[in-house]
């Protein structure tokens, strides 16, 4: 399971949870490490893109209930949180940062979880691509061991 912060405006408008740059970056990484579309389930902390000022804490807490329902229904073998916002809310640690947590596995409420940079951050800063790809290799290796 891949957890992102929230869908973008176009994704939200079109009802497609993942399009454009995020999808392209995720597809490229998955392809390069040998994972298929069927191996991945993508979701968001926030289920809709926020359109104006909102109580971030309250809305994210409501959305976390929906995410917990997805976790129960899907029971993922592994979780990959992408980006600081998703990491902070999923780990329930406001100080959590991808750059210091990468490359390790964490038990988050019984789920094996790791973290990586957000795909849009990777697109904006191409020098981060090798780190992002290493994180995907890290996930793919664990996934393959679990699937044997």
C-alpha positions as CSV (number, residue, x, y, z in Angstrom):
1,X,0.0,0.0,0.0
2,X,1.3,3.4,-0.9
3,X,0.1,6.4,1.1
4,X,0.3,9.9,-0.2
5,X,-0.9,13.2,1.4
6,X,-3.9,14.2,-0.8
7,X,-5.0,14.1,-4.4
8,X,-4.2,17.1,-6.6
9,X,-6.9,19.4,-8.0
10,X,-7.1,17.6,-11.3
11,X,-7.1,14.2,-9.7
12,X,-9.9,15.3,-7.4
13,X,-11.9,16.9,-10.2
14,X,-11.6,13.8,-12.5
15,X,-12.2,11.3,-9.7
16,X,-9.0,9.5,-10.6
17,X,-6.9,9.1,-7.5
18,X,-3.6,9.3,-9.2
19,X,-2.7,11.0,-12.5
20,X,-0.1,13.2,-14.2
21,X,3.4,13.6,-12.6
22,X,2.8,11.6,-9.5
23,X,1.6,8.6,-11.5
24,X,4.4,8.9,-14.0
25,X,7.0,8.9,-11.2
26,X,5.4,6.0,-9.4
27,X,5.1,4.0,-12.6
28,X,8.7,4.6,-13.5
29,X,10.0,3.6,-10.0
30,X,7.7,0.5,-9.9
31,X,8.8,-0.6,-13.4
32,X,12.5,-0.1,-12.6
33,X,12.3,-2.3,-9.5
34,X,10.1,-5.0,-11.1
35,X,6.8,-4.3,-9.4
36,X,3.5,-4.5,-11.3
37,X,0.4,-2.4,-11.0
38,X,-1.3,-5.3,-9.4
39,X,1.3,-5.2,-6.6
40,X,0.3,-1.7,-5.6
41,X,-2.6,-0.1,-3.9
42,X,-2.5,3.7,-3.7
43,X,-4.4,5.8,-1.3
44,X,-4.3,9.2,0.5
45,X,-4.5,10.6,4.0
46,X,-6.9,13.3,2.8
47,X,-9.5,11.8,0.4
48,X,-10.1,15.1,-1.4
49,X,-7.9,18.1,-2.2
50,X,-8.5,20.9,0.3
51,X,-9.9,23.9,-1.6
52,X,-9.8,26.7,1.0
53,X,-8.7,27.3,4.6
54,X,-9.7,24.4,6.8
55,X,-8.9,22.9,10.2
56,X,-6.0,20.7,9.1
57,X,-5.9,18.6,12.3
58,X,-9.6,18.0,12.4
59,X,-9.9,17.1,8.7
60,X,-6.9,14.8,8.8
61,X,-8.3,13.0,11.9
62,X,-11.6,12.4,10.1
63,X,-9.7,11.1,7.1
64,X,-7.5,8.9,9.2
65,X,-10.6,7.0,10.2
66,X,-11.3,6.3,6.5
67,X,-7.7,5.3,6.0
68,X,-7.9,2.9,9.0
69,X,-11.0,1.3,7.3
70,X,-8.9,0.8,4.1
71,X,-6.1,-0.7,6.2
72,X,-8.5,-3.2,7.7
73,X,-10.1,-4.1,4.4
74,X,-6.8,-4.4,2.4
75,X,-4.6,-5.7,5.2
76,X,-1.4,-4.7,3.3
77,X,1.8,-6.7,3.7
78,X,3.8,-3.5,3.5
79,X,3.1,0.3,3.6
80,X,5.2,2.9,1.8
81,X,4.4,6.5,3.0
82,X,5.4,9.1,0.5
83,X,6.2,12.6,1.7
84,X,6.5,14.3,5.0
85,X,2.8,15.1,5.4
86,X,1.7,11.5,4.9
87,X,4.6,10.3,7.2
88,X,3.7,12.7,10.0
89,X,0.1,11.8,10.1
90,X,0.4,8.1,9.6
91,X,3.2,7.8,12.2
92,X,1.4,10.4,14.4
93,X,4.6,12.3,14.9
94,X,4.6,15.9,13.8
95,X,8.4,16.0,13.8
96,X,8.8,13.0,11.5
97,X,10.9,13.6,8.4
98,X,11.4,11.4,5.4
99,X,15.1,12.3,5.1
100,X,15.9,11.0,8.5
101,X,13.6,7.9,8.4
102,X,14.4,6.5,5.0
103,X,15.9,3.0,4.7
104,X,14.4,1.5,7.8
105,X,11.2,-0.5,8.6
106,X,8.9,0.6,11.3
107,X,6.0,-1.1,13.0
108,X,3.0,1.3,12.8
109,X,0.0,-0.2,14.4
110,X,1.1,-3.7,13.3
111,X,2.0,-2.7,9.7
112,X,5.5,-2.9,8.3
113,X,6.0,0.6,7.1
114,X,8.8,2.5,5.4
115,X,9.0,6.0,3.9
116,X,10.3,7.8,0.8
117,X,10.2,11.2,-0.8
118,X,7.0,12.4,-2.4
119,X,6.9,11.8,-6.2
120,X,6.4,15.5,-6.9
121,X,9.4,16.4,-4.8
122,X,11.4,13.9,-6.9
123,X,10.1,15.5,-10.1
124,X,11.1,19.0,-8.8
125,X,14.5,17.9,-7.6
126,X,15.8,15.2,-10.0
127,X,18.9,14.7,-7.9
128,X,16.6,13.0,-5.4
129,X,15.6,10.3,-8.0
130,X,18.5,7.9,-7.0
131,X,17.3,8.0,-3.3
132,X,13.7,7.5,-4.3
133,X,14.7,4.5,-6.5
134,X,16.8,3.0,-3.6
135,X,13.8,3.3,-1.4
136,X,11.7,1.4,-4.0
137,X,14.4,-1.3,-4.3
138,X,14.3,-1.6,-0.5
139,X,10.5,-2.1,-0.6
140,X,10.6,-4.5,-3.6
141,X,13.2,-6.7,-1.9
142,X,11.1,-7.1,1.2
143,X,7.9,-7.6,-0.8
144,X,9.5,-10.4,-2.8
145,X,10.7,-12.1,0.4
146,X,7.1,-11.9,1.8
147,X,5.6,-13.3,-1.4
148,X,7.8,-16.4,-1.5
